[in-house]
Amino acid sequence: MELVYLWVEEYKNIKNQGFNFSPRFTCKYKDGELTIDKKEHVSIFPPNINITAIVGENGSGKSRILECLEKIILADNGQELDEFKYVLVYHKEVPLYISNIVMSTSISEEVVFSDICSLVYKYYVSDKKIHRARYYSSANLRYFTLEKQGIVNILSAKQDSMNSFHISSFMYEPVKVEISLKSYDKLIQEHISLLNFKKSDEIEKILKAITDLYHQYLSICYIEQKGLDVNSNILSDKELLIQNTTTSLSQNDFKTFFMTVATMKEYEISKMSQEQKNIYFHKDYWHYFEFDFIDEKERRYNHLSHGEKVIFSQLLSIFFYINANEELLFLFDEPEIALHPQWQKQYLNEIINLLQKIPKKYHFIFATHSPFLLSDLSKKNIIFLEKDKKTGNCKNVNDETKIETFGANIHTLLSHGFFMEDGLMGEFAKGKIEDVINYLNDKESSIKDNDEAQKLLNIIGEPVIKNQLQRMLDSKRLSKVDEIDKIKSDMENLAKRLEELEK
C-alpha cells in the first residue's frame, strides 16, 4: 500500500493545496479534475518500500497534513468526511482514489480507478503524544507507546517472529520480564478518580478496610466496570461483588497467578506458558502489575534514558506490526524527538534493515525537523512546506526548492531544507558578535574598549568569523597607535614652533 497524493480544500492553515507522496507519480487536482501521470524515477529503496518526509518551519502545516490523513482514515465506513473536502490517491496494483468531491468524468481512461468509501487497511501512528506515555488504539489506528504494558504484550505476542528482532545501533533487547503486584493502596489511588467525587472519601474508607486479597481484587474490578455507578453497599460484601462483577478469574485462579508473582518475579519471556501470558499480559489484568524488562547484560528498562526508551519502543513496534500485517502505512510526527543526533543519523537505516527481513509493502511518512533524515532521502521523497508570509497558510514549495538532499551536508540541509534564511547561529551569540562588529566599525555598541572586544573574540567557535574580527581588531589597535604617534609628532612640531616664536 503506497500513498500517492492528497489534496485538501480547507483544513486549518491548509487551503487548496496538493501534496505528492510518491516519486513514481505526479498528481494534480483542480476544479473537479484529477490527473495522474507516471514518471521515471530511480529508487534508492527496495521496491516494496517508500519513505516520504514532510519538512518546513514551525506552523507551516506538517502536522496538519498528518491530521488530515488520520481523519480520512478514521472516517466511519460508508460515511463521508464532511469536515473538509479532499482527494486521496493511493496505489494498490493500480492507482485508486477516494474523495468527498464529485469528480469530473474527464479523468484519463488509461488509469483504472475505484471509488471507495473508506480505506480498509491498518494504519499505525507514532506522534509527539508518545512522550506523554499514553496508549490508544482503534480499528484502523494505533499509537506507539512507551508504556511497559504495551511493550510486554508485543514481546510476548509473536515470540517466534520476535526472535529475529535486532537493533544494531542500540543493543537493548530484553529476554526476561519482571512482574510484581501493585500495592492495594496504589490501585485504590489509581481508581478513585473513576468515582463520583462526593462518594470518593466514603468509598476509599470502605476499600481500605478490606483485608482479604481476592475481595480487594473484586472491588477494583467492580469499580472499573461500574465507574460512577458504584454502589458502596456492594463493595463491602464479597459475595455480592462476585454476583455483580464480571471476571474470568476464580479465587483459585487468582491465587495461582496473582500470588505467584509475590515469590517468582522473573520470567523468561520465551518460556512463559500461554496461560501465564493470557493473565499477566492481558489488557483486563495488566494494570494490577508492575513490569520491568531485563536484557542478557542484566540492564533494566527502568534504567534507560527517555531517548533510549523512545528508539527501542519505535523499532520494536514497527517490527511487530510488519510481522502482523500485509501492507502498512506508518505516519510519524517528529519521531526524532528525544533522540541523540547519532541515533537520528542511524534511524532510517535501522528501519530499512528491519523492513528488508519481511517482503511486504510499506510506506513511511515522517513530519520531521531532522536534517539527518533528509540526508538519507532523495528530493523526490520530500514535501517542502513554507508558511505564507502574508496569510500564514501552508504553502507547498517543492517546485521552487532547488536543493538536492540525498547525502547533502547537514548545514546545507538546515539552511535550505528548513528555510532558515537568517543563518544557523544561536540568536544570543549572533547578537553578541554583531555588538563586536559595531564596536570595530565605530558604531553604537555596549562594548567599551579593545580588551572587552578581545575577550569575546577569544571564545568564538567559528574560525572564519573569529579570524576576520581579529584582523579588524588588530587593525583598530594599529590605527590607534598610528594616531598617537601622529599626535606626538604634531606636539613636538608645535613645541619647536612655539620656541621659535618666543625667540
C-alpha positions as CSV (number, residue, x, y, z in Angstrom):
1,M,0.0,0.0,0.0
2,E,1.5,3.3,-1.1
3,L,0.0,6.7,-0.5
4,V,0.3,8.8,-3.7
5,Y,-1.4,12.2,-3.4
6,L,-3.5,14.3,-1.0
7,W,-5.4,17.4,-2.0
8,V,-7.2,19.5,0.7
9,E,-9.6,22.3,0.0
10,E,-9.5,23.9,3.5
11,Y,-8.4,22.5,6.8
12,K,-6.9,24.9,9.4
13,N,-4.0,26.6,7.6
14,I,-4.1,24.3,4.6
15,K,-6.1,25.9,1.7
16,N,-6.3,24.4,-1.8
17,Q,-3.0,22.6,-1.5
18,G,-1.9,19.3,-3.1
19,F,0.9,17.0,-1.8
20,N,2.7,14.2,-3.8
21,F,3.9,11.4,-1.6
22,S,5.2,9.0,-4.3
23,P,8.2,9.6,-6.6
24,R,6.5,7.3,-9.2
25,F,3.6,9.6,-10.0
26,T,2.8,13.2,-10.5
27,C,-0.8,14.0,-9.4
28,K,-2.7,17.3,-9.8
29,Y,-6.3,18.2,-8.8
30,K,-8.2,21.3,-9.8
31,D,-11.8,22.1,-10.2
32,G,-13.1,18.5,-10.2
33,E,-10.3,17.2,-12.5
34,L,-7.7,14.7,-11.2
35,T,-4.8,13.8,-13.3
36,I,-2.2,11.1,-12.5
37,D,0.9,10.7,-14.6
38,K,3.5,8.0,-14.2
39,K,7.1,9.2,-14.2
40,E,10.5,7.6,-14.5
41,H,12.5,7.6,-11.3
42,V,15.5,6.0,-9.7
43,S,14.5,4.5,-6.3
44,I,17.2,4.4,-3.6
45,F,15.0,2.0,-1.6
46,P,13.9,-1.6,-2.2
47,P,10.8,-1.8,-4.4
48,N,8.5,-2.7,-1.5
49,I,9.4,0.4,0.5
50,N,8.5,4.1,0.1
51,I,9.6,6.8,2.5
52,T,8.4,10.4,2.5
53,A,9.5,13.3,4.7
54,I,7.4,16.4,5.2
55,V,9.7,19.4,6.2
56,G,9.3,23.1,6.9
57,E,9.4,25.7,9.6
58,N,7.1,25.5,12.6
59,G,3.5,26.4,11.7
60,S,4.0,25.5,8.0
61,G,1.4,22.6,8.1
62,K,3.4,19.4,8.6
63,S,1.3,18.1,11.5
64,R,-1.9,19.3,9.8
65,I,-1.2,17.0,6.8
66,L,-1.0,14.0,9.1
67,E,-4.2,15.1,10.9
68,C,-6.0,15.2,7.5
69,L,-4.8,11.7,6.7
70,E,-5.9,10.4,10.1
71,K,-9.3,11.9,9.8
72,I,-9.8,10.4,6.4
73,I,-8.6,7.0,7.6
74,L,-10.7,7.1,10.7
75,A,-13.9,8.1,8.9
76,D,-16.6,5.6,9.6
77,N,-17.0,3.0,6.8
78,G,-19.8,4.2,4.5
79,Q,-19.8,7.7,5.8
80,E,-18.3,10.8,4.1
81,L,-16.0,13.0,6.0
82,D,-17.7,16.4,5.9
83,E,-15.1,18.4,8.0
84,F,-13.2,19.3,4.8
85,K,-13.1,18.5,1.1
86,Y,-10.3,16.2,0.0
87,V,-9.0,13.9,-2.7
88,L,-6.8,11.0,-1.6
89,V,-4.9,8.8,-4.1
90,Y,-3.2,5.6,-3.2
91,H,-1.7,2.7,-5.1
92,K,-2.5,-1.0,-4.8
93,E,-1.7,-2.7,-8.1
94,V,-3.3,0.3,-9.8
95,P,-3.9,3.9,-8.6
96,L,-7.1,4.2,-6.7
97,Y,-8.7,7.3,-5.1
98,I,-11.3,8.3,-2.5
99,S,-12.9,11.7,-2.3
100,N,-15.9,13.5,-0.9
101,I,-15.9,15.7,-4.0
102,V,-17.9,15.0,-7.2
103,M,-15.2,14.3,-9.7
104,S,-15.1,15.2,-13.4
105,T,-15.7,12.5,-16.0
106,S,-12.6,13.7,-17.9
107,I,-10.2,11.7,-15.9
108,S,-7.8,9.7,-18.2
109,E,-9.3,6.3,-19.0
110,E,-5.9,4.7,-19.2
111,V,-5.8,4.5,-15.4
112,V,-8.2,2.3,-13.6
113,F,-10.0,4.0,-10.7
114,S,-12.2,2.6,-8.0
115,D,-14.4,4.9,-5.9
116,I,-14.5,3.6,-2.4
117,C,-15.8,5.0,0.9
118,S,-13.0,4.1,3.3
119,L,-9.6,2.6,3.2
120,V,-9.6,-0.9,4.7
121,Y,-6.0,-1.3,5.7
122,K,-4.4,-1.0,9.1
123,Y,-2.6,2.2,10.0
124,Y,-0.1,2.8,12.8
125,V,0.8,6.2,14.0
126,S,3.6,7.5,16.3
127,D,3.3,11.1,17.2
128,K,4.5,13.7,19.7
129,K,1.9,12.5,22.2
130,I,4.1,9.4,22.7
131,H,6.2,11.4,25.0
132,R,3.3,11.7,27.4
133,A,3.3,7.9,27.7
134,R,-0.3,7.0,26.8
135,Y,-1.8,4.1,25.0
136,Y,-4.5,4.5,22.3
137,S,-5.8,2.3,19.6
138,S,-8.8,1.9,17.3
139,A,-9.8,-0.4,14.5
140,N,-7.6,1.4,11.9
141,L,-5.2,3.4,14.0
142,R,-2.7,2.6,16.7
143,Y,-0.3,4.9,18.6
144,F,3.1,3.5,19.6
145,T,3.6,3.6,23.3
146,L,6.4,3.8,25.9
147,E,4.1,2.1,28.4
148,K,5.5,-1.1,29.7
149,Q,2.1,-2.9,29.4
150,G,2.1,-2.4,25.7
151,I,5.7,-3.4,25.3
152,V,5.3,-6.6,27.3
153,N,2.3,-7.5,25.1
154,I,4.4,-7.1,21.9
155,L,7.3,-9.1,23.3
156,S,5.0,-12.0,24.2
157,A,2.5,-11.9,21.3
158,K,4.7,-13.0,18.4
159,Q,7.6,-14.7,20.1
160,D,8.7,-16.8,17.1
161,S,8.9,-13.8,14.8
162,M,10.4,-11.5,17.5
163,N,13.4,-13.8,17.8
164,S,14.8,-12.1,14.7
165,F,14.3,-8.6,16.1
166,H,17.7,-7.0,16.3
167,I,18.8,-3.4,16.5
168,S,22.4,-2.9,15.6
169,S,22.8,0.7,16.8
170,F,21.1,0.3,20.1
171,M,21.7,-3.1,21.8
172,Y,18.9,-3.4,24.2
173,E,16.8,-6.5,23.6
174,P,15.0,-7.8,26.7
175,V,14.8,-11.6,27.3
176,K,13.2,-11.5,30.7
177,V,10.2,-9.8,32.3
178,E,10.0,-9.0,36.0
179,I,6.4,-8.9,37.3
180,S,5.2,-7.8,40.7
181,L,1.8,-6.9,42.1
182,K,1.0,-3.3,42.6
183,S,0.2,-2.4,46.2
184,Y,-3.5,-2.3,47.1
185,D,-3.2,1.4,48.2
186,K,-1.7,2.3,44.8
187,L,-4.6,0.6,43.0
188,I,-7.1,2.5,45.2
189,Q,-5.5,5.8,44.3
190,E,-5.4,5.0,40.6
191,H,-9.1,4.1,40.5
192,I,-10.5,6.6,42.9
193,S,-10.7,9.1,40.0
194,L,-13.3,6.9,38.3
195,L,-15.7,7.5,41.2
196,N,-18.3,10.2,41.9
197,F,-16.3,12.9,43.7
198,K,-18.9,13.2,46.5
199,K,-18.6,9.5,47.3
200,S,-14.9,9.1,46.9
201,D,-14.0,9.6,50.5
202,E,-16.6,7.2,51.7
203,I,-15.7,4.5,49.2
204,E,-11.9,5.0,49.8
205,K,-12.6,4.2,53.5
206,I,-14.5,1.1,52.6
207,L,-11.8,-0.1,50.3
208,K,-9.0,0.4,52.8
209,A,-11.0,-1.7,55.4
210,I,-10.9,-4.8,53.1
211,T,-8.1,-7.2,54.1
212,D,-8.9,-10.4,52.0
213,L,-6.8,-10.3,48.8
214,Y,-9.4,-11.8,46.5
215,H,-12.0,-9.4,47.9
216,Q,-9.6,-6.5,47.2
217,Y,-9.2,-7.7,43.6
218,L,-13.0,-8.0,43.1
219,S,-13.6,-4.5,44.5
220,I,-11.1,-3.0,42.0
221,C,-12.8,-5.0,39.1
222,Y,-16.2,-3.7,40.2
223,I,-15.1,-0.1,40.3
224,E,-13.6,-0.4,36.8
225,Q,-16.7,-1.9,35.4
226,K,-19.3,0.4,37.2
227,G,-17.4,3.7,37.2
228,L,-19.7,6.5,38.5
229,D,-22.4,4.0,39.2
230,V,-20.5,2.2,42.0
231,N,-22.8,1.0,44.8
232,S,-20.9,1.4,48.1
233,N,-23.1,-1.2,49.8
234,I,-21.9,-3.9,47.4
235,L,-18.2,-3.1,47.9
236,S,-18.0,-4.4,51.4
237,D,-19.8,-7.7,50.7
238,K,-17.6,-10.2,48.9
239,E,-20.4,-12.5,47.8
240,L,-22.4,-9.6,46.3
241,L,-19.2,-8.5,44.4
242,I,-18.9,-12.0,42.9
243,Q,-22.5,-11.8,41.7
244,N,-22.2,-8.2,40.3
245,T,-18.7,-8.3,38.8
246,T,-17.6,-9.8,35.5
247,T,-14.3,-11.6,35.9
248,S,-12.8,-14.7,34.4
249,L,-10.6,-15.3,37.5
250,S,-11.9,-17.6,40.2
251,Q,-10.4,-17.4,43.7
252,N,-8.2,-20.4,42.9
253,D,-7.0,-18.8,39.6
254,F,-6.3,-15.6,41.5
255,K,-4.1,-17.4,44.0
256,T,-2.4,-19.3,41.2
257,F,-1.5,-16.4,39.0
258,F,-1.6,-13.2,41.1
259,M,0.1,-14.6,44.2
260,T,2.8,-16.5,42.3
261,V,4.4,-13.2,41.4
262,A,5.0,-12.5,45.0
263,T,7.6,-15.3,45.1
264,M,8.6,-15.8,41.5
265,K,9.2,-12.4,39.9
266,E,11.4,-13.0,36.8
267,Y,10.1,-14.9,33.8
268,E,12.0,-15.8,30.6
269,I,9.6,-14.4,28.0
270,S,10.2,-17.2,25.5
271,K,9.5,-19.9,28.1
272,M,6.3,-18.5,29.6
273,S,3.2,-20.6,29.1
274,Q,0.3,-19.3,27.1
275,E,-1.8,-19.4,30.2
276,Q,0.6,-17.2,32.0
277,K,0.7,-14.7,29.1
278,N,-3.1,-14.7,29.0
279,I,-3.2,-13.4,32.6
280,Y,-0.1,-11.3,33.0
281,F,-0.2,-9.6,29.6
282,H,-4.0,-9.4,29.1
283,K,-5.3,-5.8,29.0
284,D,-8.0,-6.7,31.5
285,Y,-5.4,-7.5,34.2
286,W,-2.1,-5.9,33.4
287,H,-2.8,-2.7,35.4
288,Y,-2.6,-4.9,38.5
289,F,1.1,-5.5,37.9
290,E,4.3,-3.6,37.8
291,F,6.6,-4.6,34.9
292,D,10.3,-4.3,34.2
293,F,12.4,-5.8,31.4
294,I,15.9,-7.2,31.6
295,D,18.3,-8.0,28.8
296,E,21.2,-10.5,28.6
297,K,23.5,-8.0,30.3
298,E,21.1,-7.5,33.2
299,R,20.2,-4.0,32.0
300,R,16.7,-2.9,33.0
301,Y,14.2,-0.9,31.0
302,N,13.6,1.3,34.1
303,H,17.2,2.4,33.9
304,L,17.1,3.5,30.2
305,S,17.0,7.2,29.4
306,H,13.9,8.6,27.8
307,G,15.6,8.7,24.4
308,E,16.7,5.1,24.7
309,K,13.1,4.1,25.5
310,V,11.8,6.1,22.5
311,I,14.1,4.4,19.9
312,F,13.5,0.9,21.4
313,S,9.8,1.4,21.5
314,Q,9.5,2.7,18.0
315,L,11.7,0.0,16.4
316,L,10.1,-2.8,18.4
317,S,6.6,-1.7,17.5
318,I,7.5,-1.3,13.8
319,F,8.9,-4.8,13.7
320,F,5.8,-6.3,15.5
321,Y,3.4,-4.6,13.1
322,I,5.2,-5.5,9.9
323,N,5.1,-9.2,11.1
324,A,1.4,-9.0,11.9
325,N,0.0,-7.3,8.7
326,E,0.3,-7.4,4.9
327,E,0.5,-3.8,3.8
328,L,1.1,-0.9,6.1
329,L,1.1,2.9,6.1
330,F,3.1,4.5,9.0
331,L,2.6,8.1,10.0
332,F,5.2,9.7,12.3
333,D,5.0,13.2,13.7
334,E,8.6,14.2,14.7
335,P,9.9,10.7,15.6
336,E,13.3,12.1,16.3
337,I,12.2,13.9,19.4
338,A,14.5,12.9,22.3
339,L,16.9,11.0,20.0
340,H,20.6,11.8,20.2
341,P,22.0,13.0,16.8
342,Q,23.9,9.7,16.4
343,W,20.6,7.8,16.6
344,Q,18.9,10.2,14.3
345,K,21.8,9.6,11.8
346,Q,21.2,5.8,12.0
347,Y,17.4,5.9,12.4
348,L,16.3,5.3,8.8
349,N,19.0,2.7,8.2
350,E,17.7,0.7,11.2
351,I,14.1,0.9,9.9
352,I,15.1,-0.3,6.4
353,N,17.1,-3.2,7.9
354,L,14.0,-4.3,9.8
355,L,11.8,-4.0,6.7
356,Q,14.1,-6.0,4.5
357,K,13.6,-9.0,6.7
358,I,9.9,-9.3,5.7
359,P,8.9,-8.8,2.0
360,K,5.7,-6.8,2.4
361,K,4.8,-3.3,1.2
362,Y,5.3,-0.4,3.5
363,H,5.0,3.4,3.2
364,F,6.5,5.6,6.0
365,I,5.6,9.3,6.2
366,F,7.7,11.5,8.5
367,A,6.9,15.1,9.5
368,T,10.4,16.0,10.7
369,H,12.9,18.6,11.8
370,S,15.8,16.3,11.5
371,P,18.4,17.1,8.8
372,F,19.8,13.5,9.2
373,L,16.5,12.1,7.9
374,L,16.6,14.4,4.9
375,S,20.2,13.4,4.0
376,D,19.0,9.8,3.6
377,L,16.2,10.8,1.2
378,S,16.1,12.0,-2.4
379,K,14.4,15.3,-3.1
380,K,11.6,13.4,-4.8
381,N,10.8,11.8,-1.5
382,I,10.4,15.1,0.3
383,I,7.5,17.5,0.6
384,F,8.8,21.1,1.3
385,L,6.5,23.5,3.1
386,E,6.6,27.2,3.8
387,K,4.3,29.4,5.9
388,D,2.9,32.1,3.6
389,K,4.3,35.4,5.0
390,K,1.0,37.3,4.3
391,T,-1.6,34.8,5.2
392,G,0.2,32.3,7.5
393,N,-1.2,29.5,5.3
394,C,0.6,26.3,4.4
395,K,2.4,26.5,1.0
396,N,3.8,23.6,-1.0
397,V,7.1,24.9,-2.4
398,N,8.6,21.7,-4.0
399,D,8.8,23.4,-7.4
400,E,10.7,26.3,-6.0
401,T,13.2,24.3,-3.9
402,K,16.3,23.5,-5.8
403,I,18.4,21.7,-3.1
404,E,19.4,18.1,-3.7
405,T,19.1,16.4,-0.3
406,F,20.5,12.9,-0.7
407,G,23.9,12.7,1.0
408,A,23.9,16.5,1.5
409,N,25.8,18.3,4.3
410,I,23.5,18.8,7.3
411,H,24.4,22.5,7.5
412,T,23.2,22.9,3.9
413,L,20.0,21.0,4.7
414,L,19.3,23.1,7.8
415,S,19.7,26.4,6.0
416,H,17.9,25.4,2.7
417,G,15.8,22.3,3.6
418,F,14.3,24.0,6.7
419,F,14.3,27.5,5.2
420,M,16.5,29.1,7.9
421,E,17.2,32.2,6.0
422,D,18.9,34.2,8.8
423,G,21.6,31.6,9.4
424,L,22.3,28.7,11.8
425,M,23.9,30.6,14.7
426,G,22.1,31.0,18.0
427,E,20.4,34.4,18.3
428,F,22.1,35.3,21.6
429,A,25.6,34.6,20.2
430,K,24.7,36.3,17.0
431,G,23.7,39.5,18.9
432,K,27.0,39.5,20.9
433,I,29.0,39.1,17.7
434,E,27.1,41.9,16.0
435,D,27.9,44.1,19.0
436,V,31.6,43.4,18.5
437,I,31.3,44.3,14.8
438,N,29.5,47.6,15.7
439,Y,32.3,48.5,18.0
440,L,35.0,47.7,15.4
441,N,33.2,49.9,12.9
442,D,32.9,52.8,15.4
443,K,29.1,52.4,15.7
444,E,26.9,52.3,18.8
445,S,27.9,49.3,20.9
446,S,27.8,48.1,24.5
447,I,31.5,47.2,24.3
448,K,33.7,49.9,25.8
449,D,37.2,49.1,24.8
450,N,39.5,46.7,22.9
451,D,40.2,44.5,25.8
452,E,36.4,43.7,26.2
453,A,36.2,43.0,22.5
454,Q,39.2,40.7,22.7
455,K,37.6,38.6,25.5
456,L,34.5,38.0,23.3
457,L,36.6,37.1,20.3
458,N,38.6,34.6,22.3
459,I,35.5,32.4,22.8
460,I,34.0,32.5,19.3
461,G,34.0,28.9,17.9
462,E,33.5,29.7,14.2
463,P,37.1,30.1,12.8
464,V,36.2,32.2,9.8
465,I,34.3,34.8,11.8
466,K,36.8,34.8,14.6
467,N,39.8,35.3,12.3
468,Q,38.1,38.1,10.4
469,L,37.1,40.0,13.5
470,Q,40.6,39.5,15.0
471,R,42.1,41.2,11.9
472,M,39.6,44.1,12.3
473,L,40.5,44.5,16.0
474,D,44.3,44.3,15.3
475,S,43.8,47.0,12.6
476,K,41.9,49.2,15.0
477,R,44.7,48.8,17.6
478,L,47.3,49.7,14.9
479,S,45.3,52.7,13.8
480,K,45.2,54.0,17.3
481,V,49.0,53.6,17.7
482,D,49.4,55.5,14.5
483,E,47.1,58.2,15.7
484,I,49.1,58.5,19.0
485,D,52.4,58.7,17.1
486,K,50.9,61.4,14.8
487,I,49.7,63.4,17.8
488,K,53.1,63.1,19.5
489,S,54.8,64.3,16.3
490,D,52.4,67.2,16.0
491,M,53.0,68.2,19.6
492,E,56.8,68.1,19.0
493,N,56.5,70.3,15.9
494,L,54.2,72.7,17.8
495,A,56.7,72.9,20.7
496,K,59.5,73.7,18.3
497,R,57.3,76.4,16.5
498,L,56.4,77.9,19.9
499,E,60.1,78.0,20.9
500,E,60.9,79.8,17.7
501,L,58.2,82.3,18.1
502,E,59.2,83.1,21.7
503,K,62.8,83.8,20.5
